[in-house]
Amino acid sequence: MTNFRPTDEAALADILASALAREEPMELVAGGSKRGLGRPLQLPHRLDLSAFSGIRLYEPEELVLTAGAATPLAEIEAALAANNQMLAFEPPDWRALLGSGERQQTLGGVLACNLAGPRRIRQGAARDHFLGFRGVSGRAEPFKAGGRVVKNVTGYDLPKLMAGSHGTLAALTEVTVKVLPRPETTRTLAIAGCDDRTAQRAMAAALASPHEVGGAAHLPDERRTLLRLEGPPPSVEARVGSLRNELAEFGTVDVLDEAASLAAWRAVRDVQAFAAMSDCAVWRVSVAPSAGPDLVAAVSRQCDARHVLDWGGGLVWFAVRGAEDGGAAAIRGALGEGHATLVRAPDALRASVPVFQPQPPTLAALTARVKDGFDPRRILNRGRMYREL
């Protein structure tokens, strides 16, 4: 495998122009922490984008940050923390889950995979905080889109298109994101002893309340249901008291302090419960929150599966042991409306089972047309998301 490491956009465009002329695909890599996501690639060239790093512009008072796409996420979060700010979509750290702990997460990688943690139910997905970018398409054409303010979109909102494209449309060189103030205080209500259905009802009640719940997860192995409250201390204290009383019907409700809350939500965010289960295929399934318990029950009847509920029941994590297809048939057969993504499995399984939710013909045709517009010769991460793309 040939490795290319451009240091500026002109060199990047030249490399891609050469690959385009030869129709030789390239694997895009920056920090490398997410190479295990998607279908495994066996491509002749690797495009190392790690030189596109460093914070270019940070205006705390304007709540906006621009950085090279390969800037380590740790560097971004340190700069934000120094100003009591954060990436509100709470990007997860799946390095332990994916076995890539020695690699660095990058800001561009998080955005390209559209990854968001438990706070997504309140603050939205990564794409909702992605304001603009610079990059080079599979046509070897440098381009930019979006800007440094939220309401700066004309025509197509290309940052939202790039989010979740897994590097199949363009090589990002610079990204701009919206940031928000960090909560002054965090507390968590922990309801003991709920089964899945009771937990889902408790989470739904909490999220429908006026108490601004910023996280709702159920951990069956611990028999705990977690509800996060954030904000100024007096507000959090008042909301904790009110919500605790309102949820008493669901079971004993304890209150976790700041340190315990941060640790608990970090574990939910990073799927720590399944990180050490190396013999299990791990799935991330998005469903209507009310459908989560039914999906769990249906899958559990067919597979040896453990699960975690996040996003108020709208995100179900499965760790499946022993199934030849990793549980694909059971999960997708029971899913109905929703999306199931195979996050972790051996290369052979990720090559044989659709990693991302198979698309209906109309959507698949649209996806192919979008790919034609940005990368007609399929030179960027060919096959990462779908075999033919």
Secondary structure in CASP SS format (residue, H / E / C, confidence):
PFRMAT SS
TARGET T0000
AUTHOR 0000-0000-0000
METHOD secondary structure of the structure
MODEL  1
M C 1.00
T E 1.00
N E 1.00
F E 1.00
R C 1.00
P C 1.00
T C 1.00
D C 1.00
E H 1.00
A H 1.00
A H 1.00
L H 1.00
A H 1.00
D H 1.00
I H 1.00
L H 1.00
A H 1.00
S H 1.00
A H 1.00
L H 1.00
A H 1.00
R H 1.00
E C 1.00
E C 1.00
P C 1.00
M E 1.00
E E 1.00
L E 1.00
V E 1.00
A C 1.00
G C 1.00
G E 1.00
S C 1.00
K C 1.00
R C 1.00
G C 1.00
L C 1.00
G C 1.00
R C 1.00
P C 1.00
L C 1.00
Q C 1.00
L C 1.00
P C 1.00
H E 1.00
R E 1.00
L E 1.00
D E 1.00
L C 1.00
S C 1.00
A C 1.00
F C 1.00
S C 1.00
G C 1.00
I E 1.00
R E 1.00
L E 1.00
Y E 1.00
E E 1.00
P H 1.00
E H 1.00
E H 1.00
L C 1.00
V E 1.00
L E 1.00
T E 1.00
A E 1.00
G E 1.00
A C 1.00
A C 1.00
T C 1.00
P E 1.00
L H 1.00
A H 1.00
E H 1.00
I H 1.00
E H 1.00
A H 1.00
A H 1.00
L H 1.00
A H 1.00
A C 1.00
N C 1.00
N C 1.00
Q E 1.00
M E 1.00
L C 1.00
A C 1.00
F C 1.00
E C 1.00
P C 1.00
P C 1.00
D C 1.00
W C 1.00
R H 1.00
A H 1.00
L H 1.00
L H 1.00
G C 1.00
S C 1.00
G C 1.00
E C 1.00
R C 1.00
Q E 1.00
Q C 1.00
T E 1.00
L H 1.00
G H 1.00
G H 1.00
V H 1.00
L H 1.00
A H 1.00
C C 1.00
N C 1.00
L C 1.00
A C 1.00
G C 1.00
P C 1.00
R C 1.00
R H 1.00
I H 1.00
R H 1.00
Q H 1.00
G C 1.00
A C 1.00
A H 1.00
R H 1.00
D H 1.00
H H 1.00
F E 1.00
L E 1.00
G E 1.00
F E 1.00
R E 1.00
G E 1.00
V E 1.00
S E 1.00
G C 1.00
R C 1.00
A C 1.00
E C 1.00
P E 1.00
F E 1.00
K E 1.00
A E 1.00
G E 1.00
G C 1.00
R C 1.00
V C 1.00
V C 1.00
K C 1.00
N C 1.00
V C 1.00
T C 1.00
G C 1.00
Y C 1.00
D C 1.00
L H 1.00
P H 1.00
K H 1.00
L H 1.00
M H 1.00
A C 1.00
G C 1.00
S C 1.00
H C 1.00
G C 1.00
T C 1.00
L C 1.00
A E 1.00
A E 1.00
L E 1.00
T E 1.00
E E 1.00
V E 1.00
T E 1.00
V E 1.00
K E 1.00
V C 1.00
L E 1.00
P E 1.00
R C 1.00
P C 1.00
E C 1.00
T E 1.00
T E 1.00
R E 1.00
T E 1.00
L E 1.00
A E 1.00
I E 1.00
A E 1.00
G C 1.00
C C 1.00
D C 1.00
D H 1.00
R H 1.00
T H 1.00
A H 1.00
Q H 1.00
R H 1.00
A H 1.00
M H 1.00
A H 1.00
A H 1.00
A H 1.00
L H 1.00
A H 1.00
S C 1.00
P C 1.00
H C 1.00
E C 1.00
V E 1.00
G E 1.00
G E 1.00
A E 1.00
A E 1.00
H E 1.00
L E 1.00
P C 1.00
D C 1.00
E C 1.00
R C 1.00
R E 1.00
T E 1.00
L E 1.00
L E 1.00
R E 1.00
L E 1.00
E E 1.00
G E 1.00
P C 1.00
P H 1.00
P H 1.00
S H 1.00
V H 1.00
E H 1.00
A H 1.00
R H 1.00
V H 1.00
G H 1.00
S H 1.00
L H 1.00
R H 1.00
N H 1.00
E H 1.00
L C 1.00
A H 1.00
E H 1.00
F H 1.00
G C 1.00
T C 1.00
V E 1.00
D E 1.00
V E 1.00
L E 1.00
D C 1.00
E H 1.00
A H 1.00
A H 1.00
S H 1.00
L H 1.00
A H 1.00
A H 1.00
W H 1.00
R H 1.00
A H 1.00
V H 1.00
R H 1.00
D C 1.00
V C 1.00
Q H 1.00
A H 1.00
F H 1.00
A H 1.00
A C 1.00
M C 1.00
S C 1.00
D C 1.00
C E 1.00
A E 1.00
V E 1.00
W E 1.00
R E 1.00
V E 1.00
S E 1.00
V C 1.00
A C 1.00
P H 1.00
S H 1.00
A H 1.00
G H 1.00
P H 1.00
D H 1.00
L H 1.00
V H 1.00
A H 1.00
A H 1.00
V H 1.00
S H 1.00
R H 1.00
Q H 1.00
C C 1.00
D E 1.00
A E 1.00
R E 1.00
H E 1.00
V E 1.00
L E 1.00
D E 1.00
W H 1.00
G H 1.00
G H 1.00
G C 1.00
L E 1.00
V E 1.00
W E 1.00
F E 1.00
A E 1.00
V E 1.00
R E 1.00
G C 1.00
A C 1.00
E C 1.00
D C 1.00
G C 1.00
G C 1.00
A H 1.00
A H 1.00
A H 1.00
I H 1.00
R H 1.00
G H 1.00
A H 1.00
L H 1.00
G C 1.00
E C 1.00
G C 1.00
H E 1.00
A E 1.00
T E 1.00
L E 1.00
V E 1.00
R E 1.00
A C 1.00
P C 1.00
D H 1.00
A H 1.00
L H 1.00
R H 1.00
A H 1.00
S H 1.00
V C 1.00
P C 1.00
V C 1.00
F C 1.00
Q C 1.00
P C 1.00
Q C 1.00
P C 1.00
P H 1.00
T H 1.00
L H 1.00
A H 1.00
A H 1.00
L H 1.00
T H 1.00
A H 1.00
R H 1.00
V H 1.00
K H 1.00
D H 1.00
G H 1.00
F H 1.00
D C 1.00
P C 1.00
R C 1.00
R C 1.00
I C 1.00
L E 1.00
N C 1.00
R C 1.00
G C 1.00
R C 1.00
M C 1.00
Y C 1.00
R C 1.00
E C 1.00
L C 1.00
END
